[in-house]
Amino acid sequence: MDIGNQYAPDDQFKAVARLHQSKYRAEVLGVDFNEYGNRLCDDDAEALLNYYDQLNCRAMLRAHYPNYAKRRDADMLRSEHIPFNLLAPLDIDKESAVKILERAFGIECAEIHCVKMEYAPAPKGNYLNDGTAFDTYIEVVTAGGKRCGIGIEVKYTEQAYTIGKSEKLNVEDHNSLYWQTARASGCFINPDDPIFGSDALRQIWRNHLLGLSMIHREDIDEFYSITLFPNGNTHFHKELPRYRAMLTDKERDHVFGCTFEKFIASIDGSSDFLAWKEWLEHRYVV
C-alpha cells in the first residue's frame, strides 16, 4: 500500500508521527488512505480500524460514542481516539490496573472504582459551568483510604490551542468559576495570575481546576491531574514544569506529565495485557 501524502508545514515531531501512522495504515492495516497518509477511508474508519480490537477498546468507544465521527475515527494522528486504545483496558482487569497506575504515575491504590471516558461531573453549573472534561477519569481508593480522582488529558502531536469564545469570557472575567475555584483551592502561589489563561497553559489549568472543583464539592478527597503525551512532544516537557512551578509545594506533586513510553512500559499482567502492550508500542512509539 502507498504510504500516502504527508504535510510539509508539520513541525518536526508531527512530521515523524504522521509518517509513522501512515506506515502503520499501509503496512499493518493494509488499507488505502484518504487525502493524507494518516487518514483512513470512511468504510475502514467505520469498521473501527483506528482502535484496538480487544480488551474493551472498541466496546467502550461505542458505549460512549454510538455514532461514527470522521475527525475522531478516521484520523490516526489526532488524539481523540487514543484514550480508548491507551486506557480503556484498565477497566477490564482492575487488579493489573492498580499496579500499572503505581508504576506509571506513582499513585498507590487499594482499589479502582471506575474508569470513565470523556467525563465531566454534572450538573456543570456546580463545577466550572463549561465544556471542560477529562479524556479519561479514574476514581480510586488510595492506600491511605482516600477517595481520589485521576483526571487524564491525552495529547499526541497537539500543543497550545487558540481560545474559544465562551472560554475567553471565563478567562477574562476574574469572578468566573475558573478564578473562584483557583482562589478557593489554596493550590496556587498567585491564583489570579493571568498567565493561566494563556494558550500554552490554559488546557492544563482547566483540567486541574475541574478536579479541584470536585474536591470543593466533596465528590473526592484528593485529585491528580495528569497529561499523557509522547516523549517527542516537546511542548508539554516545557509547559508542565512551568505550570507546576506556580503551584504550592503541597499541590505540585498532584499535577504532572507521563510519556506514552513510560506508561506503555508500565503495562504487565496477563497474556492479553502483554499483547496489548506490544500493540501500543508498535502503534504509537516512534
N, C-alpha and C positions, 0 to 999 in steps of 0.2 A: 504494500500500500504506500501511496505517496505521503510523505511527511506533512506536506501542505504548506500553505502560506504562513510566513511569520510577519512580525510587525516592527518595522525599523525604528519607530520612536521609543520602543521599550527601554527602560533602564537596564543595567547590566544583569541584575538578578531576575527581573521579569523576563528578559530575553532567554535566559537559561531555563527558567521554569516553563515558559511557553514551549520551547523546543522539547523539553523533557515530556510534557503532556502530549505533544504532537507525536512524538516517537511511541509513547505508550499506546495511543489510539491506533497508530498504524501497525506497530509490530506486535502488540499483545492483543488488543481488541480486534484488529484486522478489519476495521470498518472505515468508510470514507469520511472526509471532513466537509464542513460547511463554512465557506469563506476563509477561515483561518484553521491551521492545523490542530489547534486545541479545542475546536468546536465540533460536537457531534451533530450529525444529521438528525432531524426530528424523530424519525422512526427509531433510531438507535437510542436516542435520549429518552424517548417514551418507554423503551424497553429497560430503562434504568441501568444502562451500561456505565454510567458515571459513578455507580455505587457498588460497594462490596456486596456479593450475593449471599453472604452468610451472616450469622450472629446478629440478627435483628436490624441491620443497617437499612435495608430496603423497607422492612416492615414498619420501623419507627418513622421513616420518611413518609410513607403513605398514611400512617395514622395521624401525622401532624399536617401533611400537605396531600390531600386526596387527589389533587389535580396536577397535571403537567404544567411546568413553568419553564419556558425556554432559557431564561437567564440563569436560573438555578440548576436545571437538569442537563442542559446541553453544553455549557461552557466548563471545560475541565480545569480552567485556570482560575475561575472565580472561587472565592472562599465559601459561598453559601452551602455548597454540598458537603464540605469537608467535615463539619461536626458529626454528621451521620456516619461517615466512614471511620472517624478517629475516636468517637466517644460513645456511640450507641451500644456497642458490645458490653460496656461496663454495666449495663442494666441486665445482662444475661447471666453473668457469673459475678455476683457481688462479693463473694469471698476473694476471688482473684482481684477484683476491682479495688478492694481495700488496700491490698499490697501494692498495686500499681500507683494509687494516689500517694502512698507513703514514699515510694521510690522516686516518682516523678516530681511531686510537689512538696514533699517533706511534711505532709499532714497525716498525723496518726489518727486513724478512725477505728472505732469499735464496731460500727456498722454503717451501711448505706441505706437511707430511707427511700430515696428516689433519684432517678436520672431523667431530666426533662429537657426537651429541645425547644429552642426559641421561646424561652419562658420569661414572663413578666408577671409579678403578683397583681391581683385585682382586688378592688377597683383601682384603676391607675391614679385616680384623683387623690387616693390616700398615700401615694408614693411620690413620683416625680411628675405625674399628670402629663406624660408624653409617651412617645413610642419606644423608649429605651427597653431593651430586652436582652437577656443573656443568650448567646448562641447555645450554650448548654448550662444547665443549672443542676448541681448535685447537692442534695441535702444529706448530711451525715450526722452521726453522733460521734464526737471526738473521744479519744481515750480517757479524757477527763470528765466526760459525761455532758458536755455542752452540745446544744443544737447548733449546728454550724452549716452555713450556706457557702457553696463554692460557685461563683459565677465565672464562667469561662468565655472569653471572646477569642474566636479563631480567625486568624488572618493568614493569607498566603503571600501574595505579592502586594497587597494593599498597604498604603501608608497613611498620610494625612488625607482629610477629605474636606470639601467645601461645605460650609454651614448651610442648613436649610432654613426656610422662612420661620416656622414655628420655633425651631431650636434657637434661632437668632433672638427672638423675643425673650425666651427664657434666660439666655446668656446675658443680654443687655439689661434685664430687669433684676437688680440685686435683691428684690423682695420675692423673686420666684422661688419655687420649691427647690430648685437647684442650690441656690445660695443659702436658703434657710436650712436645708439638710446639711450642707457643708459646715455652717456655723454651729449647728446643734450637736454635731458629731464629736467635736473636740479632737478630730483626727488631723487637722491641717495647721501648719505653723501660721499661715495667714489665709484664713478661709475665704477672704474677699479678693484674693489676688486675681486680676483679670486674665493672667496667663492661662488659667484653667480652661477658659473659653476659646483658646486658640485652636487653629486647625490641627496642630500637631498633638495636642494633649486632650482635646475635648472628648474623644471616644473613650479614652482611659478613664477620664474623670466621670463621665456619665455612668459607666458601668459600675464604678466604685460607689458613686452616690446612690445608685439603686439598691445595692447591698446595704449601705449604711441606713437607708430609709427603712429597710426591712428590720434592721436591729432596732431602730427608733419605734417601729410599730410593734415590737416584741414578737415578731414572727420567728426570729432566731436570736441566739446569744452572741454569735461570732460570725464573721464573714471574711472570706478570701476572694480577692479579685485577681484573676489570672488571665494573662494574654498568652495564647498558644500560637507560635509562629515559627516558620522555618529559620534555620540559622543564617541563611543568606539574606534575610530581610533586615537590613542594617537600621532601618527607621526605628524599630522597636528596641534594638540594642541601645540606641541613643536616647530615645524619649522616655522609656520606662524608668531608667535611673534618674533622669531629670525630674520626673513626676514624683518618684519616691523621696527625693531629697526635700520635697516641700511638705512631707508628712511628718507627724510627730514620731519620736523614737518608738513608741508603743505600737503605732499603726504601720510602720514601714514594712514589717515582715508579713503584713497581710495583703500587700499588693506587689506582684512580681510577674515576670515572664518565664516561660518554659518553651524551649525549642521543640519542634516536631521530633528532632533527632533524639533528644533526651527522653521525651515521652514514649516514643516507639521503643527505645532501648529498655524502658522500664517494664514492658509487657512480658509476662511469663505466665505459666499455668498449663492448661490442658493443651492437647494437640491442636484443637480448634483455635485456641488463642495464639499458639505459635505460628499456625498457618496465616492467621490474620496479621500478625506482626510482620511476617515475610512479605505479605501483600502490600502493607503500608510502606515498607522500606522501598519496594520496587516502584510503587506508585508516586511517592512524594519526596523521597530523599534524593537530592541532586548534588 
